[in-house]
């Protein structure tokens, strides 16, 4: 608990056959016995006893996982793993020094993301408008807000620029998308056709969120997101479009 205060680390306590109340107040049971023994050894007013009482109170006050007698340990372990992965997957993209009106825009987008409702549909959202109105800023804010609820995430920037650099630009974008969403840095995409096949094969059963920034041609969407059945259930893809939004076919 000292390290938590000193380094601001995340602590997820597991209350194994004990309640948080018992740990926090240590009024009975094994914690009470241990504290009585420590008090007898070091003195009730000693710094050692005070530190332990403070640590137990703080630990019992944390949100964690309770495993009671007879409960399936496997289910709890899976829940712990999911929580840890969500924490590790968290990302904080720089949004803006002074983001104005972001909160209200996030609330408008939230119902469209198929998250709170528990819907199992693939969801695609297009954000469009003239340059400088905050499309990319809003997309980053959405990613920061909800990334913890997905198995993987990707912010694919400069789609228009990269795709126009060379004939292989779209394959490069596909490769980046797959590497980020799957966490496989060695994955290689040799051409657009292969990229489409890999996206369908590798992502059809995964819950991911991706932002495609500055899309301006239908071919870019076709190569990167194709049809909705490419992806698994409850995937949210947020796409930030340039002024040529009307040329894009939206599902």
ROSE-4610 file (N, C-alpha, C; in Angstrom, 1 decimal, always signed):
// ROSE-4610
residu = [X/X/X/X/X/X/X/X/X/X/X/X/X/X/X/X/X/X/X/X/X/X/X/X/X/X/X/X/X/X/X/X/X/X/X/X/X/X/X/X/X/X/X/X/X/X/X/X/X/X/X/X/X/X/X/X/X/X/X/X/X/X/X/X/X/X/X/X/X/X/X/X/X/X/X/X/X/X/X/X/X/X/X/X/X/X/X/X/X/X/X/X/X/X/X/X/X/X/X/X/X/X/X/X/X/X/X/X/X/X/X/X/X/X/X/X/X/X/X/X/X/X/X/X/X/X/X/X/X/X/X/X/X/X/X/X/X/X/X/X/X/X/X/X/X/X/X/X/X/X/X/X/X/X/X/X/X/X/X/X/X/X/X/X/X/X/X/X/X/X/X/X/X/X/X/X/X/X/X/X/X/X/X/X/X/X/X/X/X/X/X/X/X/X/X/X/X/X/X/X/X/X/X/X/X/X/X/X/X/X/X/X/X/X/X/X/X/X/X/X/X/X/X/X/X/X/X/X/X/X/X/X/X/X/X/X/X/X/X/X/X/X/X/X/X/X/X/X/X/X/X/X/X/X/X/X/X/X/X/X/X/X/X/X/X/X/X/X/X/X/X/X/X/X/X/X/X/X/X/X/X/X/X/X/X/X/X/X/X/X/X/X/X/X/X/X/X/X/X/X/X/X/X/X/X/X/X/X/X/X/X/X/X/X/X/X/X/X/X/X/X/X/X/X/X/X/X/X/X/X/X/X/X/X/X/X/X/X/X/X/X/X/X/X/X/X/X/X/X/X/X/X/X/X/X/X/X/X/X/X/X/X/X/X/X/X/X/X/X/X/X/X/X/X/X/X/X/X/X/X/X/X/X/X/X/X/X/X/X/X/X/X/X/X/X/X/X/X/X/X/X/X/X/X/X/X/X/X/X/X/X/X/X/X/X/X/X/X/X/X/X/X/X/X/X/X/X/X/X/X/X/X/X/X/X/X/X/X/X/X/X/X/X/X/X/X/X/X/X/X/X/X/X/X/X/X/X/X/X/X/X/X/X/X/X/X/X/X/X/X/X/X/X/X/X/X/X/X/X/X/X/X/X/X/X/X/X/X/X/X/X/X/X/X/X/X/X/X/X/X/X/X/X/X/X/X/X/X/X/X/X/X/X/X/X/X/X/X/X/X/X/X/X/X/X/X/X/X/X/X/X/X/X/X/X/X/X/X/X/X/X/X/X/X/X/X/X/X/X/X/X/X/X/X/X/X/X/X/X/X/X/X/X/X/X/X/X/X/X/X/X/X/X/X/X/X/X/X/X/X/X/X/X/X/X/X/X/X/X/X/X/X/X/X/X/X/X/X/X/X/X/X/X/X/X/X/X/X/X/X/X/X/X/X/X/X/X/X/X/X/X/X/X/X/X/X/X/X/X/X/X/X/X/X/X/X/X/X/X/X/X/X/X/X/X/X/X/X/X/X/X/X/X/X/X/X/X/X/X/X/X/X/X/X/X/X/X/X/X/X/X/X/X/X/X/X/X/X/X/X/X/X/X/X/X/X/X/X/X/X/X/X/X/X/X/X/X/X/X/X/X/X/X/X/X/X/X/X/X/X/X/X/X/X/X/X/X/X/X/X/X/X/X/X/X/X/X/X/X/X/X/X/X/X/X/X/X/X/X/X/X/X/X/X/X/X/X/X/X/X/X/X/X]
num = [1/1/1/2/2/2/3/3/3/4/4/4/5/5/5/6/6/6/7/7/7/8/8/8/9/9/9/10/10/10/11/11/11/12/12/12/13/13/13/14/14/14/15/15/15/16/16/16/17/17/17/18/18/18/19/19/19/20/20/20/21/21/21/22/22/22/23/23/23/24/24/24/25/25/25/26/26/26/27/27/27/28/28/28/29/29/29/30/30/30/31/31/31/32/32/32/33/33/33/34/34/34/35/35/35/36/36/36/37/37/37/38/38/38/39/39/39/40/40/40/41/41/41/42/42/42/43/43/43/44/44/44/45/45/45/46/46/46/47/47/47/48/48/48/49/49/49/50/50/50/51/51/51/52/52/52/53/53/53/54/54/54/55/55/55/56/56/56/57/57/57/58/58/58/59/59/59/60/60/60/61/61/61/62/62/62/63/63/63/64/64/64/65/65/65/66/66/66/67/67/67/68/68/68/69/69/69/70/70/70/71/71/71/72/72/72/73/73/73/74/74/74/75/75/75/76/76/76/77/77/77/78/78/78/79/79/79/80/80/80/81/81/81/82/82/82/83/83/83/84/84/84/85/85/85/86/86/86/87/87/87/88/88/88/89/89/89/90/90/90/91/91/91/92/92/92/93/93/93/94/94/94/95/95/95/96/96/96/97/97/97/98/98/98/99/99/99/100/100/100/101/101/101/102/102/102/103/103/103/104/104/104/105/105/105/106/106/106/107/107/107/108/108/108/109/109/109/110/110/110/111/111/111/112/112/112/113/113/113/114/114/114/115/115/115/116/116/116/117/117/117/118/118/118/119/119/119/120/120/120/121/121/121/122/122/122/123/123/123/124/124/124/125/125/125/126/126/126/127/127/127/128/128/128/129/129/129/130/130/130/131/131/131/132/132/132/133/133/133/134/134/134/135/135/135/136/136/136/137/137/137/138/138/138/139/139/139/140/140/140/141/141/141/142/142/142/143/143/143/144/144/144/145/145/145/146/146/146/147/147/147/148/148/148/149/149/149/150/150/150/151/151/151/152/152/152/153/153/153/154/154/154/155/155/155/156/156/156/157/157/157/158/158/158/159/159/159/160/160/160/161/161/161/162/162/162/163/163/163/164/164/164/165/165/165/166/166/166/167/167/167/168/168/168/169/169/169/170/170/170/171/171/171/172/172/172/173/173/173/174/174/174/175/175/175/176/176/176/177/177/177/178/178/178/179/179/179/180/180/180/181/181/181/182/182/182/183/183/183/184/184/184/185/185/185/186/186/186/187/187/187/188/188/188/189/189/189/190/190/190/191/191/191/192/192/192/193/193/193/194/194/194/195/195/195/196/196/196/197/197/197/198/198/198/199/199/199/200/200/200/201/201/201/202/202/202/203/203/203/204/204/204/205/205/205/206/206/206/207/207/207/208/208/208/209/209/209/210/210/210/211/211/211/212/212/212/213/213/213/214/214/214/215/215/215/216/216/216/217/217/217/218/218/218/219/219/219/220/220/220/221/221/221/222/222/222/223/223/223/224/224/224/225/225/225/226/226/226/227/227/227/228/228/228/229/229/229/230/230/230/231/231/231/232/232/232/233/233/233/234/234/234/235/235/235/236/236/236/237/237/237/238/238/238/239/239/239/240/240/240/241/241/241/242/242/242/243/243/243/244/244/244/245/245/245/246/246/246/247/247/247/248/248/248/249/249/249/250/250/250/251/251/251]
x = [+0.8/+0.0/+0.9/+2.1/+3.0/+3.4/+3.7/+4.1/+3.0/+1.7/+0.6/+0.5/+0.7/+0.7/+1.9/+3.0/+4.2/+4.3/+3.9/+4.1/+2.7/+1.6/+0.3/+0.0/+0.4/+0.1/-1.3/-1.8/-3.1/-3.0/-3.9/-3.9/-5.3/-5.3/-6.6/-6.6/-7.1/-7.1/-8.0/-7.6/-8.4/-8.8/-10.0/-10.5/-10.9/-9.9/-10.1/-10.7/-12.0/-12.8/-12.7/-12.8/-12.8/-13.5/-14.2/-14.9/-14.0/-14.2/-13.5/-13.7/-14.9/-15.1/-14.2/-14.0/-13.1/-11.7/-11.3/-9.9/-9.8/-10.7/-10.7/-10.8/-11.7/-11.9/-11.1/-10.7/-10.0/-10.5/-11.8/-12.5/-12.6/-12.5/-12.6/-11.8/-11.7/-11.1/-9.6/-9.0/-7.5/-6.8/-7.5/-6.8/-6.8/-7.9/-7.9/-6.8/-6.7/-5.7/-4.3/-4.0/-2.7/-2.4/-3.3/-3.1/-2.9/-3.6/-3.4/-2.0/-1.5/-0.2/+0.9/+0.6/+1.6/+1.6/+0.4/+0.4/+1.1/+0.9/+1.6/+3.1/+3.6/+5.0/+5.7/+5.0/+5.6/+5.0/+3.8/+3.2/+2.1/+0.9/-0.3/+0.0/+0.8/+1.1/+2.4/+2.9/+4.2/+3.9/+4.9/+4.7/+4.4/+5.0/+4.7/+3.2/+2.6/+1.2/+0.3/+0.7/-0.1/+0.0/+1.1/+1.3/+0.4/+0.4/-0.4/-1.8/-2.3/-3.7/-4.1/-3.3/-3.6/-3.6/-2.7/-2.6/-3.8/-4.2/-5.4/-6.7/-6.8/-8.0/-8.1/-6.9/-6.9/-7.1/-6.5/-6.7/-8.1/-8.8/-10.2/-11.1/-10.6/-11.5/-11.4/-10.5/-10.3/-11.3/-11.7/-12.5/-11.7/-12.2/-11.4/-12.3/-11.8/-12.5/-12.7/-14.0/-14.3/-14.5/-13.8/-14.0/-14.5/-15.8/-16.3/-16.2/-16.5/-16.4/-17.4/-16.8/-17.6/-17.7/-17.2/-17.3/-16.3/-16.6/-15.7/-14.5/-13.3/-12.1/-11.8/-12.1/-11.8/-12.5/-13.8/-14.5/-13.9/-13.5/-12.9/-11.6/-10.8/-9.5/-9.7/-10.7/-11.0/-11.4/-12.2/-12.6/-11.4/-10.5/-9.3/-8.5/-8.3/-7.5/-8.1/-9.5/-10.2/-9.9/-10.0/-9.8/-8.4/-7.4/-6.0/-5.7/-6.3/-6.1/-6.7/-7.8/-8.4/-7.6/-7.0/-6.1/-4.8/-4.3/-3.1/-3.3/-4.6/-4.9/-5.3/-5.4/-5.8/-4.7/-5.2/-4.3/-4.8/-3.9/-4.3/-3.6/-4.4/-4.0/-4.1/-3.2/-3.3/-4.4/-5.4/-6.6/-6.4/-6.3/-6.1/-5.7/-5.0/-4.7/-5.9/-6.9/-8.1/-9.3/-9.6/-10.8/-12.1/-12.8/-14.0/-15.2/-16.2/-17.4/-17.2/-16.1/-15.8/-16.8/-17.1/-17.9/-19.3/-19.9/-21.3/-21.3/-20.2/-20.1/-19.9/-19.2/-19.0/-20.3/-21.1/-22.4/-23.3/-23.2/-24.0/-23.6/-22.3/-21.8/-22.0/-22.0/-22.0/-23.2/-24.4/-25.5/-25.3/-24.4/-24.2/-23.1/-22.4/-21.3/-21.7/-22.9/-23.4/-22.7/-22.3/-21.6/-22.5/-23.1/-24.0/-25.2/-25.7/-26.9/-26.6/-25.3/-24.9/-25.2/-25.5/-25.8/-24.5/-24.8/-23.7/-23.5/-23.8/-23.6/-22.3/-21.8/-20.7/-21.1/-20.4/-20.9/-19.9/-20.3/-19.4/-20.0/-19.1/-19.6/-18.7/-19.3/-18.6/-18.7/-17.5/-17.4/-16.9/-17.7/-17.2/-17.5/-16.8/-16.9/-15.7/-15.7/-14.6/-13.4/-12.2/-11.0/-11.0/-10.4/-10.2/-11.4/-12.5/-13.6/-13.5/-12.5/-12.2/-12.6/-12.6/-13.0/-12.0/-10.7/-9.7/-9.6/-9.8/-9.8/-11.0/-12.1/-13.3/-13.0/-12.4/-12.2/-11.2/-10.2/-9.2/-9.9/-10.8/-11.5/-12.4/-13.0/-13.8/-13.0/-11.8/-10.9/-10.4/-10.0/-9.6/-10.7/-11.9/-13.0/-13.4/-13.4/-14.0/-13.0/-11.7/-10.8/-10.7/-10.9/-10.9/-11.9/-12.9/-14.0/-13.8/-12.6/-12.3/-11.1/-10.9/-9.8/-8.6/-8.8/-7.7/-8.1/-7.2/-7.5/-6.4/-6.8/-5.9/-6.3/-5.4/-5.6/-4.8/-5.4/-4.8/-4.8/-3.7/-3.6/-3.2/-3.5/-3.1/-3.4/-4.6/-5.0/-4.9/-5.4/-5.3/-3.8/-3.0/-1.6/-0.9/-1.0/-0.3/-0.7/-2.0/-2.5/-2.1/-1.8/-1.4/+0.1/+0.9/+2.3/+2.8/+2.3/+2.7/+1.6/+1.7/+0.7/+0.5/+1.5/+1.4/+1.0/+0.5/+0.1/-1.0/-2.0/-3.2/-2.7/-1.8/-1.3/-0.6/+0.2/+0.9/-0.1/-1.2/-2.3/-2.9/-3.2/-3.7/-2.8/-1.5/-0.5/-0.5/-0.5/-0.5/-1.8/-2.9/-4.2/-4.1/-3.7/-3.6/-2.6/-1.4/-0.4/-0.9/-1.6/-2.0/-3.2/-4.1/-5.3/-5.0/-4.0/-3.6/-2.4/-1.7/-0.5/+0.7/+0.7/+1.7/+2.6/+3.7/+4.6/+5.3/+5.3/+6.0/+5.1/+3.8/+2.9/+3.1/+3.1/+3.4/+2.2/+1.9/+0.9/+1.6/+1.5/+2.3/+1.5/+0.1/-0.7/-2.1/-2.9/-4.2/-5.1/-5.1/-5.9/-5.6/-4.3/-3.9/-4.3/-4.2/-4.7/-6.1/-7.0/-8.4/-8.7/-8.0/-8.2/-7.7/-6.6/-6.1/-7.0/-7.5/-8.4/-9.7/-10.2/-11.4/-11.1/-9.9/-9.6/-9.2/-8.5/-7.9/-8.8/-9.7/-10.5/-12.0/-12.4/-13.8/-14.4/-13.6/-14.1/-13.5/-13.0/-12.4/-13.2/-13.2/-13.9/-12.9/-12.9/-11.9/-12.5/-11.8/-12.2/-11.0/-11.4/-10.3/-10.8/-9.9/-10.2/-9.4/-10.1/-9.4/-9.5/-8.3/-8.3/-8.0/-8.8/-8.6/-8.8/-10.0/-10.4/-11.1/-10.7/-11.3/-11.7/-11.4/-11.8/-12.5/-13.5/-14.1/-13.2/-12.1/-11.2/-10.5/-10.3/-9.6/-10.5/-11.8/-12.7/-12.8/-12.9/-13.0/-11.8/-10.7/-9.5/-9.3/-9.8/-9.5/-10.7/-11.9/-13.0/-14.0/-14.0/-14.8/-16.2/-16.7/-18.0/-18.1/-19.3/-19.5/-19.1/-19.3/-19.1/-17.6/-16.7/-15.3/-14.9/-15.7/-15.4/-16.3/-15.8/-16.6/-17.7/-18.4/-19.5/-19.1/-20.0/-19.8/-18.5/-18.1/-16.9/-17.3/-16.6/-16.9/-15.8/-16.0/-15.0/-15.4/-14.6/-14.9/-14.0/-14.6/-13.8/-14.0/-12.8/-12.8/-12.6/-13.6/-13.5/-13.2/-12.6/-12.3/-13.5/-13.4/-14.5/-15.2/-14.5/-15.1/-15.9/-16.5/-17.3/-18.4/-19.0/-20.2/-19.8/-18.6/-18.2/-18.1/-18.1/-17.9/-19.2/-19.3/-20.5/-20.5/-21.4/-21.5/-22.5/-22.2/-23.1/-24.0]
y = [-1.2/+0.0/+1.3/+1.2/+2.3/+2.6/+1.5/+1.7/+2.3/+1.9/+2.4/+3.9/+4.4/+5.8/+6.5/+5.9/+6.5/+6.5/+5.5/+5.4/+5.4/+5.5/+5.6/+4.4/+3.2/+2.0/+1.5/+0.6/+0.0/-1.3/-1.3/-2.5/-3.1/-4.4/-5.2/-6.3/-6.0/-7.1/-8.2/-9.4/-10.6/-11.0/-11.0/-11.3/-12.8/-13.7/-15.1/-15.6/-16.0/-16.5/-15.6/-14.3/-13.3/-12.1/-11.3/-10.1/-8.9/-7.9/-6.6/-6.0/-6.2/-5.6/-6.2/-7.5/-8.2/-7.8/-7.5/-7.0/-5.6/-4.8/-3.4/-3.1/-3.8/-3.5/-4.5/-5.7/-6.8/-6.9/-7.1/-7.2/-8.7/-9.6/-11.0/-11.8/-13.1/-14.0/-13.9/-14.4/-14.5/-13.2/-12.2/-10.8/-10.2/-10.5/-10.0/-10.6/-11.9/-12.7/-12.2/-12.0/-11.5/-10.2/-9.3/-7.9/-7.9/-8.8/-8.9/-9.4/-10.4/-10.9/-9.9/-9.1/-8.1/-7.0/-6.6/-5.6/-6.0/-7.3/-7.9/-7.9/-8.1/-8.1/-6.8/-5.8/-4.5/-3.4/-3.6/-2.6/-1.9/-1.7/-1.2/+0.1/+1.0/+2.3/+2.3/+1.2/+1.2/+1.5/+2.0/+2.4/+1.2/+0.0/-1.2/-1.5/-1.5/-1.9/-0.8/+0.5/+1.5/+1.4/+1.1/+0.9/-0.2/-1.3/-2.5/-2.2/-1.5/-1.2/-0.3/+0.7/+1.6/+0.9/+0.0/-0.8/-1.7/-2.4/-3.3/-2.5/-1.4/-0.5/-0.1/+0.4/+0.9/-0.2/-1.4/-2.5/-3.0/-3.1/-3.5/-2.5/-1.3/-0.3/-0.2/-1.0/-1.0/-1.9/-1.6/-2.4/-3.6/-4.8/-6.0/-7.1/-8.3/-9.6/-10.4/-10.8/-11.7/-13.1/-14.0/-15.4/-16.1/-16.4/-17.0/-18.5/-19.2/-20.6/-21.3/-22.2/-23.0/-22.3/-21.1/-20.4/-21.0/-21.0/-21.5/-20.6/-21.0/-20.2/-19.9/-20.8/-20.5/-19.3/-19.1/-18.0/-16.7/-16.7/-15.5/-15.2/-16.2/-16.0/-15.4/-15.9/-15.3/-13.8/-13.5/-12.1/-11.2/-11.8/-11.0/-10.7/-11.8/-11.6/-10.6/-10.6/-9.7/-8.2/-8.1/-6.7/-6.2/-7.1/-6.7/-6.4/-7.2/-6.9/-5.5/-5.2/-3.9/-2.8/-3.0/-1.9/-1.8/-2.9/-2.9/-2.3/-2.5/-2.0/-0.5/+0.1/+1.5/+2.3/+3.3/+4.2/+5.7/+6.6/+8.0/+8.7/+8.9/+9.7/+11.2/+12.0/+13.4/+14.0/+14.6/+15.1/+16.5/+17.4/+18.8/+19.5/+20.6/+21.3/+21.8/+22.3/+22.8/+22.3/+21.0/+20.4/+21.0/+21.7/+22.4/+21.6/+21.3/+20.6/+19.1/+18.5/+17.1/+16.2/+16.5/+15.7/+15.5/+16.6/+16.5/+15.7/+15.8/+15.1/+13.6/+13.3/+11.9/+11.2/+12.0/+11.5/+11.3/+12.1/+11.9/+10.6/+10.3/+9.2/+7.8/+7.9/+6.7/+5.7/+6.2/+5.3/+4.6/+5.2/+4.6/+3.5/+3.4/+2.4/+1.0/+0.8/-0.6/-1.1/-0.3/-0.7/-0.9/+0.2/+0.1/-0.8/-0.9/-1.7/-3.2/-3.5/-4.9/-5.5/-4.7/-5.2/-6.0/-7.0/-7.8/-7.5/-6.3/-5.9/-5.2/-5.3/-4.5/-3.1/-2.2/-0.8/+0.1/+0.8/+1.8/+3.2/+4.1/+5.5/+6.4/+7.3/+8.3/+9.6/+10.3/+11.6/+12.5/+13.5/+14.3/+15.7/+16.5/+18.0/+18.7/+20.0/+20.7/+20.6/+20.9/+20.8/+21.8/+21.3/+22.1/+22.2/+21.4/+21.4/+20.5/+19.6/+18.7/+17.3/+16.8/+15.4/+14.5/+14.7/+13.8/+13.9/+15.1/+15.3/+14.5/+14.5/+13.8/+12.3/+11.8/+10.4/+9.9/+10.7/+10.3/+10.2/+11.2/+11.2/+10.0/+9.5/+8.3/+7.1/+7.0/+5.9/+5.9/+7.0/+7.1/+6.7/+7.1/+6.8/+5.3/+4.6/+3.3/+2.2/+2.5/+1.4/+0.3/+0.6/-0.5/-1.6/-1.3/-2.3/-3.2/-3.1/-3.9/-4.8/-5.8/-6.7/-6.1/-5.2/-4.6/-3.2/-2.4/-1.0/-0.6/+0.4/+0.9/+2.3/+3.2/+4.6/+4.6/+4.5/+4.5/+5.9/+6.6/+8.0/+8.1/+9.3/+9.7/+8.6/+8.1/+7.1/+7.6/+8.8/+9.4/+9.5/+10.1/+10.3/+9.1/+8.1/+6.8/+6.1/+6.1/+5.3/+5.9/+7.2/+7.8/+7.9/+7.4/+7.5/+6.6/+5.4/+4.4/+3.4/+2.5/+1.5/+0.6/+0.5/-0.5/+0.2/+1.4/+2.1/+1.5/+1.0/+0.3/-0.9/-1.7/-2.9/-2.5/-1.4/-0.9/-0.6/+0.0/+0.4/-0.9/-1.8/-3.1/-3.8/-3.8/-4.4/-3.7/-2.4/-1.6/-1.9/-2.0/-2.3/-3.6/-4.6/-6.0/-6.1/-5.5/-5.6/-4.9/-3.8/-3.1/-3.9/-4.3/-5.0/-6.4/-7.1/-8.4/-8.4/-7.3/-7.3/-8.1/-8.3/-9.1/-8.2/-7.8/-6.8/-7.4/-8.8/-9.4/-9.7/-9.5/-9.9/-9.0/-9.7/-9.0/-9.2/-8.1/-8.1/-7.7/-8.6/-8.3/-7.6/-7.7/-7.0/-6.8/-6.0/-5.7/-6.9/-7.8/-9.0/-9.8/-10.0/-10.8/-10.1/-8.8/-8.1/-8.2/-8.2/-8.4/-9.8/-10.8/-12.2/-12.3/-11.7/-11.8/-11.1/-9.9/-9.2/-10.0/-10.6/-11.4/-12.7/-13.3/-14.5/-14.2/-13.2/-12.9/-12.1/-11.3/-10.4/-10.8/-11.9/-12.2/-12.6/-12.9/-13.3/-12.4/-11.3/-10.4/-9.1/-8.6/-7.4/-6.2/-5.4/-4.4/-3.0/-2.0/-0.6/+0.0/+0.6/+1.2/+2.6/+3.5/+4.8/+4.9/+5.1/+5.4/+6.9/+7.5/+9.0/+9.5/+10.4/+11.1/+10.1/+9.5/+8.7/+9.5/+9.4/+10.2/+9.4/+8.1/+7.3/+6.0/+5.6/+4.3/+3.1/+3.2/+2.1/+1.9/+2.9/+2.8/+2.0/+2.4/+1.7/+0.2/+0.0/-1.4/-2.3/-1.7/-2.4/-2.7/-1.7/-1.7/-2.3/-2.1/-2.6/-3.4/-3.3/-4.1/-4.3/-5.5/-5.7/-5.9/-5.7/-5.9/-7.3/-8.3/-9.6/-10.0/-9.0/-9.3/-9.4/-8.7/-8.6/-9.4/-9.5/-10.2/-9.4/-9.9/-9.2/-8.0/-7.0/-5.8/-5.0/-4.9/-4.2/-2.8/-1.8/-0.4/+0.2/+0.6/+1.2/+2.7/+3.6/+5.0/+5.6/+6.2/+6.7/+8.2/+8.8/+10.3/+10.6/+11.3/+11.5/+13.0/+13.1/+14.4/+15.0/+16.1/+16.8/+16.0/+14.9/+14.2/+13.0/+13.2/+12.2/+11.7/+12.5/+12.1/+11.1/+11.0/+10.0/+8.6/+8.5/+7.2/+6.6/+5.3/+4.5/+4.0/+4.5/+4.1/+3.0/+2.0/+1.0/+1.5]
z = [+0.0/+0.0/+0.0/+0.6/+0.6/-0.9/-1.6/-3.0/-3.8/-3.5/-4.3/-4.1/-2.9/-2.6/-3.3/-3.2/-3.7/-5.2/-5.9/-7.3/-8.1/-7.4/-8.0/-8.9/-8.4/-9.1/-8.9/-9.7/-9.6/-8.7/-7.7/-6.9/-7.0/-7.3/-7.4/-6.3/-5.2/-4.1/-4.4/-4.0/-4.0/-2.6/-2.3/-0.9/-0.9/-0.6/-0.7/+0.6/+0.5/+1.6/+2.8/+2.5/+3.6/+2.9/+3.7/+3.2/+3.3/+2.5/+2.6/+4.0/+4.6/+5.9/+7.0/+6.8/+7.8/+7.7/+6.5/+6.3/+6.7/+6.4/+6.7/+8.2/+8.9/+10.4/+11.3/+10.7/+11.4/+12.8/+13.0/+14.3/+14.8/+13.8/+14.2/+13.2/+13.5/+12.5/+12.5/+11.5/+11.4/+11.4/+10.8/+10.8/+12.2/+13.0/+14.3/+15.2/+15.0/+15.8/+15.4/+14.1/+13.7/+14.2/+14.2/+14.8/+16.3/+17.0/+18.4/+18.7/+18.0/+18.2/+17.9/+16.8/+16.5/+17.5/+18.0/+19.1/+20.3/+20.7/+21.9/+21.7/+20.5/+20.2/+20.1/+19.4/+19.2/+20.0/+20.6/+21.3/+20.4/+21.1/+20.3/+19.6/+20.2/+19.7/+18.8/+18.5/+17.7/+16.3/+15.6/+14.2/+13.3/+13.6/+12.9/+12.9/+14.1/+14.2/+13.5/+13.6/+13.0/+11.5/+10.9/+9.5/+9.0/+9.7/+9.3/+9.4/+10.4/+10.5/+9.4/+9.1/+8.0/+6.7/+6.4/+5.2/+5.0/+6.1/+6.0/+5.8/+6.4/+6.2/+4.8/+4.2/+2.9/+1.9/+2.1/+1.2/+1.2/+2.4/+2.4/+1.8/+1.6/+1.1/-0.4/-1.0/-2.5/-3.1/-4.4/-5.2/-5.7/-5.4/-5.9/-6.2/-5.9/-6.3/-5.0/-4.8/-3.6/-4.0/-3.4/-3.6/-2.3/-2.3/-1.1/-1.1/+0.0/+0.1/-0.9/-1.7/-2.6/-4.0/-4.1/-5.4/-6.4/-7.7/-8.7/-8.9/-8.5/-8.6/-10.0/-11.0/-12.4/-12.9/-12.5/-13.0/-12.5/-11.2/-10.6/-11.3/-11.6/-12.2/-13.6/-14.3/-15.7/-15.5/-14.5/-14.3/-14.0/-13.2/-12.9/-14.1/-14.9/-16.2/-17.1/-17.3/-18.1/-17.6/-16.3/-15.7/-15.9/-15.7/-15.9/-17.3/-18.3/-19.7/-20.1/-19.5/-19.8/-19.3/-18.1/-17.6/-18.5/-18.9/-19.7/-21.1/-21.6/-22.9/-22.9/-21.7/-21.7/-22.4/-23.0/-23.8/-23.5/-23.5/-23.4/-24.6/-25.6/-26.7/-26.4/-26.8/-26.6/-27.4/-26.7/-27.4/-27.8/-26.8/-27.0/-25.7/-25.8/-24.5/-23.8/-24.6/-24.0/-24.8/-24.5/-25.3/-24.8/-25.7/-25.4/-26.0/-25.2/-25.7/-26.0/-25.6/-25.8/-25.1/-23.8/-23.0/-23.6/-24.1/-24.6/-25.9/-26.7/-28.0/-27.7/-26.6/-26.3/-25.9/-25.2/-24.7/-25.9/-27.0/-28.2/-28.9/-28.9/-29.7/-28.9/-27.6/-26.8/-27.2/-27.4/-27.8/-29.1/-30.0/-31.3/-31.2/-30.1/-30.1/-29.7/-29.4/-29.1/-27.9/-26.9/-25.7/-24.5/-24.1/-22.9/-23.1/-24.3/-24.5/-24.5/-24.7/-24.8/-26.2/-27.2/-28.5/-29.0/-29.8/-30.4/-31.9/-32.3/-33.7/-33.9/-35.1/-35.5/-35.8/-35.3/-35.4/-36.0/-37.1/-37.7/-37.7/-37.3/-37.2/-38.1/-38.8/-39.6/-39.0/-38.8/-38.3/-39.4/-39.9/-41.0/-40.8/-41.6/-41.5/-42.1/-42.2/-42.8/-41.8/-42.4/-41.6/-40.4/-39.3/-38.1/-37.2/-37.4/-36.5/-35.4/-35.4/-34.2/-34.4/-35.7/-36.0/-35.4/-35.6/-35.0/-33.5/-33.0/-31.5/-30.9/-31.5/-31.0/-31.1/-32.2/-32.4/-31.3/-31.0/-30.0/-28.6/-28.3/-27.1/-26.9/-28.0/-28.0/-27.6/-28.3/-28.0/-26.6/-26.1/-24.7/-23.7/-24.0/-23.1/-23.1/-24.2/-24.2/-24.5/-24.7/-25.1/-24.1/-22.8/-21.8/-21.9/-22.8/-22.9/-24.1/-24.7/-25.9/-25.8/-26.6/-26.5/-27.2/-28.2/-28.9/-29.4/-29.8/-30.3/-31.3/-32.1/-33.1/-33.5/-33.5/-34.1/-35.3/-36.5/-37.7/-38.3/-38.2/-38.6/-40.1/-40.6/-42.0/-43.1/-43.0/-44.0/-45.4/-45.7/-47.0/-47.5/-46.6/-47.0/-47.3/-46.4/-46.5/-47.8/-48.0/-49.1/-50.5/-50.5/-51.7/-52.0/-51.0/-51.1/-52.2/-52.3/-53.3/-53.5/-54.5/-54.8/-53.7/-52.8/-51.7/-50.4/-50.5/-49.3/-48.5/-49.2/-48.5/-47.8/-48.4/-47.7/-46.4/-46.5/-45.3/-44.2/-44.6/-43.6/-43.0/-43.9/-43.4/-42.4/-42.7/-41.9/-40.5/-40.5/-39.3/-38.4/-39.1/-38.4/-37.7/-38.5/-37.9/-36.8/-37.0/-35.9/-34.6/-34.8/-33.6/-32.9/-33.6/-33.1/-32.5/-33.1/-32.7/-31.7/-31.7/-30.9/-31.4/-32.8/-33.4/-34.3/-33.8/-34.5/-35.7/-35.8/-36.9/-38.1/-37.9/-39.0/-40.2/-41.4/-42.7/-43.7/-44.3/-45.4/-46.7/-47.7/-48.9/-50.0/-49.9/-50.9/-50.3/-51.0/-50.4/-50.3/-51.3/-51.3/-50.1/-49.9/-48.7/-47.4/-47.4/-46.2/-45.9/-46.9/-46.7/-46.1/-46.6/-46.1/-44.7/-44.4/-43.0/-42.0/-42.4/-41.5/-41.2/-42.2/-42.0/-41.2/-41.4/-40.7/-39.2/-39.0/-37.7/-36.8/-37.3/-36.5/-36.4/-37.0/-37.1/-35.7/-34.8/-33.5/-32.3/-32.7/-31.7/-31.5/-30.3/-29.9/-29.9/-30.9/-31.1/-31.4/-31.2/-31.5/-32.3/-33.5/-34.3/-34.8/-34.9/-35.5/-36.8/-37.9/-39.2/-39.5/-39.4/-39.4/-40.8/-41.3/-42.6/-43.8/-43.8/-44.9/-46.0/-47.3/-48.3/-49.6/-49.6/-50.8/-50.4/-51.1/-50.8/-50.8/-51.7/-51.7/-50.4/-49.6/-48.3/-47.4/-47.3/-46.4/-46.9/-48.2/-48.7/-48.3/-48.3/-47.9/-46.4/-45.6/-44.2/-43.4/-43.8/-43.0/-43.8/-45.1/-46.0/-45.6/-45.3/-44.9/-43.4/-42.8/-41.4/-40.9/-41.7/-41.3/-41.2/-41.5/-41.4/-39.9/-39.0/-37.6/-36.7/-35.5/-34.5/-33.9/-32.9/-32.3/-31.5/-31.5/-30.7/-31.0/-32.2/-32.6/-33.0/-32.5/-32.8/-33.6/-34.8/-35.6/-35.8/-35.3/-35.5/-36.6/-37.5/-38.7/-38.8/-38.9/-39.0/-40.5/-41.1/-42.5/-42.9/-44.1/-44.6/-45.2/-46.0/-46.6/-47.7/-48.2/-49.3/-48.8/-47.6/-47.0/-47.9/-48.6/-49.4/-50.5/-50.8/-51.8/-51.3/-49.9/-49.3/-49.0/-49.3/-49.0/-47.6/-46.8/-45.4/-45.2/-44.4/-44.0/-42.9]
